Amino acid sequence: MGEGVVEKLEVACDLPDGWFDWPADGSKDWPFGRIDEQKIRSLKPAELSKVEDALIESASSNGLDIEKT
């Protein structure tokens, strides 16, 4: 693509700056700086459920509602 086309597409599609440069696996979207995404994604379902429960409990004890409605 020519100079500036990508930036114009990002604006036209209401995408964040640099969106086309992000990895296709969505890793740019990972919100936790100190938690290893690959380790979380490699957990077994039961282990992942424990982490999810602990995160919800911790958020709730801090007055935060992070559960899906």
mmCIF file as Biopython writes it, N, C-alpha, C and O atoms, coordinates in Angstrom:
data_model
#
loop_
_atom_site.group_PDB
_atom_site.id
_atom_site.type_symbol
_atom_site.label_atom_id
_atom_site.label_alt_id
_atom_site.label_comp_id
_atom_site.label_asym_id
_atom_site.label_entity_id
_atom_site.label_seq_id
_atom_site.pdbx_PDB_ins_code
_atom_site.Cartn_x
_atom_site.Cartn_y
_atom_site.Cartn_z
_atom_site.occupancy
_atom_site.B_iso_or_equiv
_atom_site.auth_seq_id
_atom_site.auth_asym_id
_atom_site.pdbx_PDB_model_num
ATOM 1   N N  . MET A ? 1  ? 0.840   -1.177  0.000  1.0 0.0 1  A 1 
ATOM 2   C CA . MET A ? 1  ? 0.000   0.000   0.000  1.0 0.0 1  A 1 
ATOM 3   C C  . MET A ? 1  ? 0.884   1.238   0.000  1.0 0.0 1  A 1 
ATOM 4   O O  . MET A ? 1  ? 2.019   1.213   0.476  1.0 0.0 1  A 1 
ATOM 5   N N  . GLY A ? 2  ? 0.351   2.300   -0.532 1.0 0.0 2  A 1 
ATOM 6   C CA . GLY A ? 2  ? 1.107   3.540   -0.614 1.0 0.0 2  A 1 
ATOM 7   C C  . GLY A ? 2  ? 1.233   4.237   0.724  1.0 0.0 2  A 1 
ATOM 8   O O  . GLY A ? 2  ? 0.613   3.850   1.715  1.0 0.0 2  A 1 
ATOM 9   N N  . GLU A ? 3  ? 2.054   5.277   0.726  1.0 0.0 3  A 1 
ATOM 10  C CA . GLU A ? 3  ? 2.310   6.073   1.932  1.0 0.0 3  A 1 
ATOM 11  C C  . GLU A ? 3  ? 1.013   6.637   2.513  1.0 0.0 3  A 1 
ATOM 12  O O  . GLU A ? 3  ? 0.253   7.305   1.812  1.0 0.0 3  A 1 
ATOM 13  N N  . GLY A ? 4  ? 0.765   6.369   3.790  1.0 0.0 4  A 1 
ATOM 14  C CA . GLY A ? 4  ? -0.374  6.934   4.486  1.0 0.0 4  A 1 
ATOM 15  C C  . GLY A ? 4  ? -1.686  6.182   4.326  1.0 0.0 4  A 1 
ATOM 16  O O  . GLY A ? 4  ? -2.666  6.515   4.993  1.0 0.0 4  A 1 
ATOM 17  N N  . VAL A ? 5  ? -1.729  5.175   3.456  1.0 0.0 5  A 1 
ATOM 18  C CA . VAL A ? 5  ? -2.977  4.448   3.220  1.0 0.0 5  A 1 
ATOM 19  C C  . VAL A ? 5  ? -3.428  3.709   4.477  1.0 0.0 5  A 1 
ATOM 20  O O  . VAL A ? 5  ? -4.608  3.736   4.828  1.0 0.0 5  A 1 
ATOM 21  N N  . VAL A ? 6  ? -2.493  3.055   5.148  1.0 0.0 6  A 1 
ATOM 22  C CA . VAL A ? 6  ? -2.830  2.301   6.348  1.0 0.0 6  A 1 
ATOM 23  C C  . VAL A ? 6  ? -3.398  3.234   7.413  1.0 0.0 6  A 1 
ATOM 24  O O  . VAL A ? 6  ? -4.401  2.921   8.054  1.0 0.0 6  A 1 
ATOM 25  N N  . GLU A ? 7  ? -2.753  4.372   7.591  1.0 0.0 7  A 1 
ATOM 26  C CA . GLU A ? 7  ? -3.234  5.340   8.589  1.0 0.0 7  A 1 
ATOM 27  C C  . GLU A ? 7  ? -4.640  5.830   8.243  1.0 0.0 7  A 1 
ATOM 28  O O  . GLU A ? 7  ? -5.479  5.989   9.129  1.0 0.0 7  A 1 
ATOM 29  N N  . LYS A ? 8  ? -4.893  6.065   6.968  1.0 0.0 8  A 1 
ATOM 30  C CA . LYS A ? 8  ? -6.220  6.511   6.535  1.0 0.0 8  A 1 
ATOM 31  C C  . LYS A ? 8  ? -7.263  5.414   6.774  1.0 0.0 8  A 1 
ATOM 32  O O  . LYS A ? 8  ? -8.393  5.707   7.165  1.0 0.0 8  A 1 
ATOM 33  N N  . LEU A ? 9  ? -6.887  4.155   6.540  1.0 0.0 9  A 1 
ATOM 34  C CA . LEU A ? 9  ? -7.800  3.045   6.797  1.0 0.0 9  A 1 
ATOM 35  C C  . LEU A ? 9  ? -8.124  2.939   8.291  1.0 0.0 9  A 1 
ATOM 36  O O  . LEU A ? 9  ? -9.270  2.702   8.675  1.0 0.0 9  A 1 
ATOM 37  N N  . GLU A ? 10 ? -7.089  3.119   9.128  1.0 0.0 10 A 1 
ATOM 38  C CA . GLU A ? 10 ? -7.324  3.058   10.567 1.0 0.0 10 A 1 
ATOM 39  C C  . GLU A ? 10 ? -8.311  4.137   11.004 1.0 0.0 10 A 1 
ATOM 40  O O  . GLU A ? 10 ? -9.199  3.880   11.817 1.0 0.0 10 A 1 
ATOM 41  N N  . VAL A ? 11 ? -8.155  5.335   10.465 1.0 0.0 11 A 1 
ATOM 42  C CA . VAL A ? 11 ? -9.063  6.437   10.799 1.0 0.0 11 A 1 
ATOM 43  C C  . VAL A ? 11 ? -10.466 6.138   10.270 1.0 0.0 11 A 1 
ATOM 44  O O  . VAL A ? 11 ? -11.452 6.282   10.993 1.0 0.0 11 A 1 
ATOM 45  N N  . ALA A ? 12 ? -10.549 5.723   9.015  1.0 0.0 12 A 1 
ATOM 46  C CA . ALA A ? 12 ? -11.842 5.462   8.383  1.0 0.0 12 A 1 
ATOM 47  C C  . ALA A ? 12 ? -12.613 4.334   9.070  1.0 0.0 12 A 1 
ATOM 48  O O  . ALA A ? 12 ? -13.842 4.359   9.139  1.0 0.0 12 A 1 
ATOM 49  N N  . CYS A ? 13 ? -11.876 3.351   9.573  1.0 0.0 13 A 1 
ATOM 50  C CA . CYS A ? 13 ? -12.512 2.201   10.236 1.0 0.0 13 A 1 
ATOM 51  C C  . CYS A ? 13 ? -12.587 2.371   11.751 1.0 0.0 13 A 1 
ATOM 52  O O  . CYS A ? 13 ? -13.002 1.454   12.460 1.0 0.0 13 A 1 
ATOM 53  N N  . ASP A ? 14 ? -12.187 3.536   12.244 1.0 0.0 14 A 1 
ATOM 54  C CA . ASP A ? 14 ? -12.200 3.835   13.677 1.0 0.0 14 A 1 
ATOM 55  C C  . ASP A ? 14 ? -11.378 2.817   14.469 1.0 0.0 14 A 1 
ATOM 56  O O  . ASP A ? 14 ? -11.816 2.321   15.507 1.0 0.0 14 A 1 
ATOM 57  N N  . LEU A ? 15 ? -10.185 2.516   13.964 1.0 0.0 15 A 1 
ATOM 58  C CA . LEU A ? 15 ? -9.271  1.581   14.617 1.0 0.0 15 A 1 
ATOM 59  C C  . LEU A ? 15 ? -8.185  2.358   15.353 1.0 0.0 15 A 1 
ATOM 60  O O  . LEU A ? 15 ? -7.853  3.473   14.949 1.0 0.0 15 A 1 
ATOM 61  N N  . PRO A ? 16 ? -7.624  1.797   16.422 1.0 0.0 16 A 1 
ATOM 62  C CA . PRO A ? 16 ? -6.543  2.478   17.135 1.0 0.0 16 A 1 
ATOM 63  C C  . PRO A ? 16 ? -5.302  2.620   16.255 1.0 0.0 16 A 1 
ATOM 64  O O  . PRO A ? 16 ? -5.084  1.815   15.349 1.0 0.0 16 A 1 
ATOM 65  N N  . ASP A ? 17 ? -4.492  3.643   16.522 1.0 0.0 17 A 1 
ATOM 66  C CA . ASP A ? 17 ? -3.243  3.828   15.784 1.0 0.0 17 A 1 
ATOM 67  C C  . ASP A ? 17 ? -2.394  2.573   15.864 1.0 0.0 17 A 1 
ATOM 68  O O  . ASP A ? 17 ? -2.234  1.996   16.939 1.0 0.0 17 A 1 
ATOM 69  N N  . GLY A ? 18 ? -1.857  2.151   14.746 1.0 0.0 18 A 1 
ATOM 70  C CA . GLY A ? 18 ? -0.991  0.983   14.706 1.0 0.0 18 A 1 
ATOM 71  C C  . GLY A ? 18 ? -1.711  -0.351  14.670 1.0 0.0 18 A 1 
ATOM 72  O O  . GLY A ? 18 ? -1.076  -1.401  14.766 1.0 0.0 18 A 1 
ATOM 73  N N  . TRP A ? 19 ? -3.037  -0.325  14.533 1.0 0.0 19 A 1 
ATOM 74  C CA . TRP A ? 19 ? -3.811  -1.567  14.568 1.0 0.0 19 A 1 
ATOM 75  C C  . TRP A ? 19 ? -3.320  -2.582  13.548 1.0 0.0 19 A 1 
ATOM 76  O O  . TRP A ? 19 ? -3.253  -3.772  13.856 1.0 0.0 19 A 1 
ATOM 77  N N  . PHE A ? 20 ? -2.980  -2.151  12.359 1.0 0.0 20 A 1 
ATOM 78  C CA . PHE A ? 20 ? -2.536  -3.075  11.310 1.0 0.0 20 A 1 
ATOM 79  C C  . PHE A ? 20 ? -1.166  -3.675  11.624 1.0 0.0 20 A 1 
ATOM 80  O O  . PHE A ? 20 ? -0.769  -4.661  11.002 1.0 0.0 20 A 1 
ATOM 81  N N  . ASP A ? 21 ? -0.449  -3.100  12.569 1.0 0.0 21 A 1 
ATOM 82  C CA . ASP A ? 21 ? 0.862   -3.615  12.949 1.0 0.0 21 A 1 
ATOM 83  C C  . ASP A ? 21 ? 0.792   -4.609  14.104 1.0 0.0 21 A 1 
ATOM 84  O O  . ASP A ? 21 ? 1.801   -5.228  14.443 1.0 0.0 21 A 1 
ATOM 85  N N  . TRP A ? 22 ? -0.379  -4.772  14.712 1.0 0.0 22 A 1 
ATOM 86  C CA . TRP A ? 22 ? -0.522  -5.670  15.852 1.0 0.0 22 A 1 
ATOM 87  C C  . TRP A ? 22 ? -0.435  -7.117  15.396 1.0 0.0 22 A 1 
ATOM 88  O O  . TRP A ? 22 ? -0.788  -7.431  14.259 1.0 0.0 22 A 1 
ATOM 89  N N  . PRO A ? 23 ? 0.031   -8.002  16.272 1.0 0.0 23 A 1 
ATOM 90  C CA . PRO A ? 23 ? 0.076   -9.427  15.936 1.0 0.0 23 A 1 
ATOM 91  C C  . PRO A ? 23 ? -1.329  -9.982  15.681 1.0 0.0 23 A 1 
ATOM 92  O O  . PRO A ? 23 ? -2.290  -9.585  16.341 1.0 0.0 23 A 1 
ATOM 93  N N  . ALA A ? 24 ? -1.435  -10.881 14.739 1.0 0.0 24 A 1 
ATOM 94  C CA . ALA A ? 24 ? -2.737  -11.458 14.375 1.0 0.0 24 A 1 
ATOM 95  C C  . ALA A ? 24 ? -3.336  -12.297 15.501 1.0 0.0 24 A 1 
ATOM 96  O O  . ALA A ? 24 ? -4.545  -12.532 15.521 1.0 0.0 24 A 1 
ATOM 97  N N  . ASP A ? 25 ? -2.501  -12.749 16.439 1.0 0.0 25 A 1 
ATOM 98  C CA . ASP A ? 25 ? -3.016  -13.585 17.519 1.0 0.0 25 A 1 
ATOM 99  C C  . ASP A ? 25 ? -3.707  -12.790 18.623 1.0 0.0 25 A 1 
ATOM 100 O O  . ASP A ? 25 ? -4.197  -13.370 19.592 1.0 0.0 25 A 1 
ATOM 101 N N  . GLY A ? 26 ? -3.749  -11.466 18.483 1.0 0.0 26 A 1 
ATOM 102 C CA . GLY A ? 26 ? -4.440  -10.634 19.454 1.0 0.0 26 A 1 
ATOM 103 C C  . GLY A ? 26 ? -3.638  -10.330 20.703 1.0 0.0 26 A 1 
ATOM 104 O O  . GLY A ? 26 ? -4.166  -9.741  21.646 1.0 0.0 26 A 1 
ATOM 105 N N  . SER A ? 27 ? -2.361  -10.722 20.729 1.0 0.0 27 A 1 
ATOM 106 C CA . SER A ? 27 ? -1.572  -10.548 21.946 1.0 0.0 27 A 1 
ATOM 107 C C  . SER A ? 27 ? -1.418  -9.081  22.350 1.0 0.0 27 A 1 
ATOM 108 O O  . SER A ? 27 ? -1.153  -8.788  23.516 1.0 0.0 27 A 1 
ATOM 109 N N  . LYS A ? 28 ? -1.577  -8.175  21.418 1.0 0.0 28 A 1 
ATOM 110 C CA . LYS A ? 28 ? -1.531  -6.743  21.752 1.0 0.0 28 A 1 
ATOM 111 C C  . LYS A ? 28 ? -2.663  -6.382  22.702 1.0 0.0 28 A 1 
ATOM 112 O O  . LYS A ? 28 ? -2.565  -5.405  23.444 1.0 0.0 28 A 1 
ATOM 113 N N  . ASP A ? 29 ? -3.726  -7.158  22.684 1.0 0.0 29 A 1 
ATOM 114 C CA . ASP A ? 29 ? -4.897  -6.880  23.497 1.0 0.0 29 A 1 
ATOM 115 C C  . ASP A ? 29 ? -4.759  -7.377  24.936 1.0 0.0 29 A 1 
ATOM 116 O O  . ASP A ? 29 ? -5.621  -7.073  25.761 1.0 0.0 29 A 1 
ATOM 117 N N  . TRP A ? 30 ? -3.712  -8.126  25.264 1.0 0.0 30 A 1 
ATOM 118 C CA . TRP A ? 30 ? -3.555  -8.689  26.595 1.0 0.0 30 A 1 
ATOM 119 C C  . TRP A ? 30 ? -3.404  -7.549  27.596 1.0 0.0 30 A 1 
ATOM 120 O O  . TRP A ? 30 ? -2.475  -6.751  27.470 1.0 0.0 30 A 1 
ATOM 121 N N  . PRO A ? 31 ? -4.289  -7.450  28.588 1.0 0.0 31 A 1 
ATOM 122 C CA . PRO A ? 31 ? -4.283  -6.290  29.476 1.0 0.0 31 A 1 
ATOM 123 C C  . PRO A ? 31 ? -3.339  -6.371  30.675 1.0 0.0 31 A 1 
ATOM 124 O O  . PRO A ? 31 ? -3.193  -5.389  31.403 1.0 0.0 31 A 1 
ATOM 125 N N  . PHE A ? 32 ? -2.697  -7.513  30.895 1.0 0.0 32 A 1 
ATOM 126 C CA . PHE A ? 32 ? -1.905  -7.694  32.102 1.0 0.0 32 A 1 
ATOM 127 C C  . PHE A ? 32 ? -0.415  -7.654  31.800 1.0 0.0 32 A 1 
ATOM 128 O O  . PHE A ? 32 ? 0.108   -8.495  31.069 1.0 0.0 32 A 1 
ATOM 129 N N  . GLY A ? 33 ? 0.254   -6.671  32.372 1.0 0.0 33 A 1 
ATOM 130 C CA . GLY A ? 33 ? 1.688   -6.514  32.135 1.0 0.0 33 A 1 
ATOM 131 C C  . GLY A ? 33 ? 2.556   -7.502  32.892 1.0 0.0 33 A 1 
ATOM 132 O O  . GLY A ? 33 ? 3.656   -7.823  32.442 1.0 0.0 33 A 1 
ATOM 133 N N  . ARG A ? 34 ? 2.080   -7.995  34.042 1.0 0.0 34 A 1 
ATOM 134 C CA . ARG A ? 34 ? 2.901   -8.877  34.876 1.0 0.0 34 A 1 
ATOM 135 C C  . ARG A ? 34 ? 2.464   -10.331 34.825 1.0 0.0 34 A 1 
ATOM 136 O O  . ARG A ? 34 ? 3.037   -11.173 35.517 1.0 0.0 34 A 1 
ATOM 137 N N  . ILE A ? 35 ? 1.469   -10.635 34.026 1.0 0.0 35 A 1 
ATOM 138 C CA . ILE A ? 35 ? 0.973   -12.013 33.913 1.0 0.0 35 A 1 
ATOM 139 C C  . ILE A ? 35 ? 1.297   -12.539 32.525 1.0 0.0 35 A 1 
ATOM 140 O O  . ILE A ? 35 ? 0.977   -11.907 31.518 1.0 0.0 35 A 1 
ATOM 141 N N  . ASP A ? 36 ? 1.931   -13.695 32.481 1.0 0.0 36 A 1 
ATOM 142 C CA . ASP A ? 36 ? 2.363   -14.293 31.215 1.0 0.0 36 A 1 
ATOM 143 C C  . ASP A ? 36 ? 1.155   -14.877 30.471 1.0 0.0 36 A 1 
ATOM 144 O O  . ASP A ? 36 ? 0.545   -15.846 30.922 1.0 0.0 36 A 1 
ATOM 145 N N  . GLU A ? 37 ? 0.829   -14.282 29.346 1.0 0.0 37 A 1 
ATOM 146 C CA . GLU A ? 37 ? -0.328  -14.706 28.555 1.0 0.0 37 A 1 
ATOM 147 C C  . GLU A ? 37 ? -0.218  -16.163 28.130 1.0 0.0 37 A 1 
ATOM 148 O O  . GLU A ? 37 ? -1.201  -16.901 28.193 1.0 0.0 37 A 1 
ATOM 149 N N  . GLN A ? 38 ? 0.958   -16.581 27.699 1.0 0.0 38 A 1 
ATOM 150 C CA . GLN A ? 38 ? 1.124   -17.959 27.225 1.0 0.0 38 A 1 
ATOM 151 C C  . GLN A ? 38 ? 0.904   -18.963 28.354 1.0 0.0 38 A 1 
ATOM 152 O O  . GLN A ? 38 ? 0.351   -20.040 28.132 1.0 0.0 38 A 1 
ATOM 153 N N  . LYS A ? 39 ? 1.336   -18.609 29.562 1.0 0.0 39 A 1 
ATOM 154 C CA . LYS A ? 39 ? 1.122   -19.520 30.700 1.0 0.0 39 A 1 
ATOM 155 C C  . LYS A ? 39 ? -0.359  -19.639 31.010 1.0 0.0 39 A 1 
ATOM 156 O O  . LYS A ? 39 ? -0.847  -20.734 31.287 1.0 0.0 39 A 1 
ATOM 157 N N  . ILE A ? 40 ? -1.072  -18.540 30.969 1.0 0.0 40 A 1 
ATOM 158 C CA . ILE A ? 40 ? -2.514  -18.573 31.220 1.0 0.0 40 A 1 
ATOM 159 C C  . ILE A ? 40 ? -3.214  -19.403 30.150 1.0 0.0 40 A 1 
ATOM 160 O O  . ILE A ? 40 ? -4.055  -20.244 30.466 1.0 0.0 40 A 1 
ATOM 161 N N  . ARG A ? 41 ? -2.869  -19.169 28.886 1.0 0.0 41 A 1 
ATOM 162 C CA . ARG A ? 41 ? -3.518  -19.882 27.788 1.0 0.0 41 A 1 
ATOM 163 C C  . ARG A ? 41 ? -3.194  -21.374 27.775 1.0 0.0 41 A 1 
ATOM 164 O O  . ARG A ? 41 ? -3.920  -22.159 27.166 1.0 0.0 41 A 1 
ATOM 165 N N  . SER A ? 42 ? -2.114  -21.768 28.441 1.0 0.0 42 A 1 
ATOM 166 C CA . SER A ? 42 ? -1.743  -23.191 28.463 1.0 0.0 42 A 1 
ATOM 167 C C  . SER A ? 42 ? -2.350  -23.944 29.648 1.0 0.0 42 A 1 
ATOM 168 O O  . SER A ? 42 ? -2.175  -25.157 29.761 1.0 0.0 42 A 1 
ATOM 169 N N  . LEU A ? 43 ? -3.056  -23.243 30.525 1.0 0.0 43 A 1 
ATOM 170 C CA . LEU A ? 43 ? -3.677  -23.907 31.670 1.0 0.0 43 A 1 
ATOM 171 C C  . LEU A ? 43 ? -4.790  -24.856 31.234 1.0 0.0 43 A 1 
ATOM 172 O O  . LEU A ? 43 ? -5.468  -24.631 30.231 1.0 0.0 43 A 1 
ATOM 173 N N  . LYS A ? 44 ? -4.958  -25.916 32.011 1.0 0.0 44 A 1 
ATOM 174 C CA . LYS A ? 44 ? -6.069  -26.834 31.790 1.0 0.0 44 A 1 
ATOM 175 C C  . LYS A ? 44 ? -7.350  -26.135 32.234 1.0 0.0 44 A 1 
ATOM 176 O O  . LYS A ? 44 ? -7.290  -25.203 33.036 1.0 0.0 44 A 1 
ATOM 177 N N  . PRO A ? 45 ? -8.516  -26.566 31.727 1.0 0.0 45 A 1 
ATOM 178 C CA . PRO A ? 45 ? -9.778  -25.907 32.080 1.0 0.0 45 A 1 
ATOM 179 C C  . PRO A ? 45 ? -10.011 -25.743 33.581 1.0 0.0 45 A 1 
ATOM 180 O O  . PRO A ? 45 ? -10.468 -24.685 34.014 1.0 0.0 45 A 1 
ATOM 181 N N  . ALA A ? 46 ? -9.712  -26.751 34.373 1.0 0.0 46 A 1 
ATOM 182 C CA . ALA A ? 46 ? -9.926  -26.660 35.827 1.0 0.0 46 A 1 
ATOM 183 C C  . ALA A ? 46 ? -8.997  -25.617 36.454 1.0 0.0 46 A 1 
ATOM 184 O O  . ALA A ? 46 ? -9.394  -24.884 37.359 1.0 0.0 46 A 1 
ATOM 185 N N  . GLU A ? 47 ? -7.769  -25.560 35.966 1.0 0.0 47 A 1 
ATOM 186 C CA . GLU A ? 47 ? -6.807  -24.576 36.472 1.0 0.0 47 A 1 
ATOM 187 C C  . GLU A ? 47 ? -7.234  -23.167 36.080 1.0 0.0 47 A 1 
ATOM 188 O O  . GLU A ? 47 ? -7.161  -22.238 36.885 1.0 0.0 47 A 1 
ATOM 189 N N  . LEU A ? 48 ? -7.673  -23.021 34.854 1.0 0.0 48 A 1 
ATOM 190 C CA . LEU A ? 48 ? -8.129  -21.728 34.363 1.0 0.0 48 A 1 
ATOM 191 C C  . LEU A ? 48 ? -9.342  -21.253 35.146 1.0 0.0 48 A 1 
ATOM 192 O O  . LEU A ? 48 ? -9.474  -20.061 35.426 1.0 0.0 48 A 1 
ATOM 193 N N  . SER A ? 49 ? -10.214 -22.158 35.495 1.0 0.0 49 A 1 
ATOM 194 C CA . SER A ? 49 ? -11.387 -21.822 36.286 1.0 0.0 49 A 1 
ATOM 195 C C  . SER A ? 49 ? -10.992 -21.293 37.660 1.0 0.0 49 A 1 
ATOM 196 O O  . SER A ? 49 ? -11.605 -20.354 38.168 1.0 0.0 49 A 1 
ATOM 197 N N  . LYS A ? 50 ? -9.960  -21.901 38.264 1.0 0.0 50 A 1 
ATOM 198 C CA . LYS A ? 50 ? -9.477  -21.430 39.563 1.0 0.0 50 A 1 
ATOM 199 C C  . LYS A ? 50 ? -8.927  -20.009 39.464 1.0 0.0 50 A 1 
ATOM 200 O O  . LYS A ? 50 ? -9.191  -19.175 40.330 1.0 0.0 50 A 1 
ATOM 201 N N  . VAL A ? 51 ? -8.172  -19.739 38.420 1.0 0.0 51 A 1 
ATOM 202 C CA . VAL A ? 51 ? -7.616  -18.395 38.220 1.0 0.0 51 A 1 
ATOM 203 C C  . VAL A ? 51 ? -8.745  -17.392 38.000 1.0 0.0 51 A 1 
ATOM 204 O O  . VAL A ? 51 ? -8.725  -16.290 38.548 1.0 0.0 51 A 1 
ATOM 205 N N  . GLU A ? 52 ? -9.712  -17.778 37.207 1.0 0.0 52 A 1 
ATOM 206 C CA . GLU A ? 52 ? -10.854 -16.905 36.923 1.0 0.0 52 A 1 
ATOM 207 C C  . GLU A ? 52 ? -11.633 -16.601 38.205 1.0 0.0 52 A 1 
ATOM 208 O O  . GLU A ? 52 ? -12.003 -15.453 38.452 1.0 0.0 52 A 1 
ATOM 209 N N  . ASP A ? 53 ? -11.881 -17.631 39.017 1.0 0.0 53 A 1 
ATOM 210 C CA . ASP A ? 53 ? -12.592 -17.436 40.283 1.0 0.0 53 A 1 
ATOM 211 C C  . ASP A ? 53 ? -11.819 -16.489 41.201 1.0 0.0 53 A 1 
ATOM 212 O O  . ASP A ? 53 ? -12.408 -15.607 41.826 1.0 0.0 53 A 1 
ATOM 213 N N  . ALA A ? 54 ? -10.505 -16.672 41.280 1.0 0.0 54 A 1 
ATOM 214 C CA . ALA A ? 54 ? -9.673  -15.831 42.138 1.0 0.0 54 A 1 
ATOM 215 C C  . ALA A ? 54 ? -9.672  -14.380 41.643 1.0 0.0 54 A 1 
ATOM 216 O O  . ALA A ? 54 ? -9.690  -13.452 42.452 1.0 0.0 54 A 1 
ATOM 217 N N  . LEU A ? 55 ? -9.651  -14.182 40.343 1.0 0.0 55 A 1 
ATOM 218 C CA . LEU A ? 55 ? -9.670  -12.835 39.777 1.0 0.0 55 A 1 
ATOM 219 C C  . LEU A ? 55 ? -10.999 -12.140 40.073 1.0 0.0 55 A 1 
ATOM 220 O O  . LEU A ? 55 ? -11.020 -10.967 40.448 1.0 0.0 55 A 1 
ATOM 221 N N  . ILE A ? 56 ? -12.087 -12.852 39.906 1.0 0.0 56 A 1 
ATOM 222 C CA . ILE A ? 56 ? -13.412 -12.288 40.194 1.0 0.0 56 A 1 
ATOM 223 C C  . ILE A ? 56 ? -13.529 -11.951 41.676 1.0 0.0 56 A 1 
ATOM 224 O O  . ILE A ? 56 ? -14.029 -10.885 42.034 1.0 0.0 56 A 1 
ATOM 225 N N  . GLU A ? 57 ? -13.067 -12.864 42.545 1.0 0.0 57 A 1 
ATOM 226 C CA . GLU A ? 57 ? -13.131 -12.627 43.989 1.0 0.0 57 A 1 
ATOM 227 C C  . GLU A ? 57 ? -12.276 -11.418 44.391 1.0 0.0 57 A 1 
ATOM 228 O O  . GLU A ? 57 ? -12.707 -10.585 45.189 1.0 0.0 57 A 1 
ATOM 229 N N  . SER A ? 58 ? -11.082 -11.331 43.842 1.0 0.0 58 A 1 
ATOM 230 C CA . SER A ? 58 ? -10.197 -10.213 44.153 1.0 0.0 58 A 1 
ATOM 231 C C  . SER A ? 58 ? -10.799 -8.888  43.679 1.0 0.0 58 A 1 
ATOM 232 O O  . SER A ? 58 ? -10.778 -7.896  44.409 1.0 0.0 58 A 1 
ATOM 233 N N  . ALA A ? 59 ? -11.327 -8.875  42.478 1.0 0.0 59 A 1 
ATOM 234 C CA . ALA A ? 59 ? -11.946 -7.663  41.946 1.0 0.0 59 A 1 
ATOM 235 C C  . ALA A ? 59 ? -13.126 -7.246  42.816 1.0 0.0 59 A 1 
ATOM 236 O O  . ALA A ? 59 ? -13.280 -6.069  43.143 1.0 0.0 59 A 1 
ATOM 237 N N  . SER A ? 60 ? -13.952 -8.208  43.187 1.0 0.0 60 A 1 
ATOM 238 C CA . SER A ? 60 ? -15.123 -7.929  44.011 1.0 0.0 60 A 1 
ATOM 239 C C  . SER A ? 60 ? -14.728 -7.349  45.364 1.0 0.0 60 A 1 
ATOM 240 O O  . SER A ? 60 ? -15.361 -6.407  45.842 1.0 0.0 60 A 1 
ATOM 241 N N  . SER A ? 61 ? -13.692 -7.900  45.983 1.0 0.0 61 A 1 
ATOM 242 C CA . SER A ? 61 ? -13.247 -7.403  47.288 1.0 0.0 61 A 1 
ATOM 243 C C  . SER A ? 61 ? -12.665 -5.996  47.193 1.0 0.0 61 A 1 
ATOM 244 O O  . SER A ? 61 ? -12.521 -5.305  48.202 1.0 0.0 61 A 1 
ATOM 245 N N  . ASN A ? 62 ? -12.337 -5.583  45.986 1.0 0.0 62 A 1 
ATOM 246 C CA . ASN A ? 62 ? -11.841 -4.226  45.750 1.0 0.0 62 A 1 
ATOM 247 C C  . ASN A ? 62 ? -12.918 -3.322  45.163 1.0 0.0 62 A 1 
ATOM 248 O O  . ASN A ? 62 ? -12.623 -2.230  44.678 1.0 0.0 62 A 1 
ATOM 249 N N  . GLY A ? 63 ? -14.169 -3.779  45.208 1.0 0.0 63 A 1 
ATOM 250 C CA . GLY A ? 63 ? -15.293 -2.963  44.748 1.0 0.0 63 A 1 
ATOM 251 C C  . GLY A ? 63 ? -15.424 -2.882  43.233 1.0 0.0 63 A 1 
ATOM 252 O O  . GLY A ? 63 ? -16.025 -1.944  42.709 1.0 0.0 63 A 1 
ATOM 253 N N  . LEU A ? 64 ? -14.866 -3.856  42.530 1.0 0.0 64 A 1 
ATOM 254 C CA . LEU A ? 64 ? -14.909 -3.852  41.058 1.0 0.0 64 A 1 
ATOM 255 C C  . LEU A ? 64 ? -15.802 -4.972  40.553 1.0 0.0 64 A 1 
ATOM 256 O O  . LEU A ? 64 ? -15.744 -6.090  41.065 1.0 0.0 64 A 1 
ATOM 257 N N  . ASP A ? 65 ? -16.610 -4.691  39.575 1.0 0.0 65 A 1 
ATOM 258 C CA . ASP A ? 65 ? -17.470 -5.696  38.966 1.0 0.0 65 A 1 
ATOM 259 C C  . ASP A ? 65 ? -16.933 -6.016  37.591 1.0 0.0 65 A 1 
ATOM 260 O O  . ASP A ? 65 ? -17.044 -5.206  36.670 1.0 0.0 65 A 1 
ATOM 261 N N  . ILE A ? 66 ? -16.344 -7.205  37.446 1.0 0.0 66 A 1 
ATOM 262 C CA . ILE A ? 66 ? -15.755 -7.584  36.156 1.0 0.0 66 A 1 
ATOM 263 C C  . ILE A ? 66 ? -16.477 -8.760  35.508 1.0 0.0 66 A 1 
ATOM 264 O O  . ILE A ? 66 ? -16.089 -9.209  34.430 1.0 0.0 66 A 1 
ATOM 265 N N  . GLU A ? 67 ? -17.517 -9.256  36.156 1.0 0.0 67 A 1 
ATOM 266 C CA . GLU A ? 67 ? -18.239 -10.409 35.611 1.0 0.0 67 A 1 
ATOM 267 C C  . GLU A ? 67 ? -19.140 -10.024 34.449 1.0 0.0 67 A 1 
ATOM 268 O O  . GLU A ? 67 ? -19.690 -8.923  34.412 1.0 0.0 67 A 1 
ATOM 269 N N  . LYS A ? 68 ? -19.282 -10.930 33.514 1.0 0.0 68 A 1 
ATOM 270 C CA . LYS A ? 68 ? -20.220 -10.727 32.408 1.0 0.0 68 A 1 
ATOM 271 C C  . LYS A ? 68 ? -21.633 -10.715 32.948 1.0 0.0 68 A 1 
ATOM 272 O O  . LYS A ? 68 ? -21.941 -11.408 33.917 1.0 0.0 68 A 1 
ATOM 273 N N  . THR A ? 69 ? -22.485 -9.935  32.329 1.0 0.0 69 A 1 
ATOM 274 C CA . THR A ? 69 ? -23.881 -9.887  32.760 1.0 0.0 69 A 1 
ATOM 275 C C  . THR A ? 69 ? -24.748 -10.692 31.845 1.0 0.0 69 A 1 
ATOM 276 O O  . THR A ? 69 ? -25.959 -10.769 32.052 1.0 0.0 69 A 1 
#
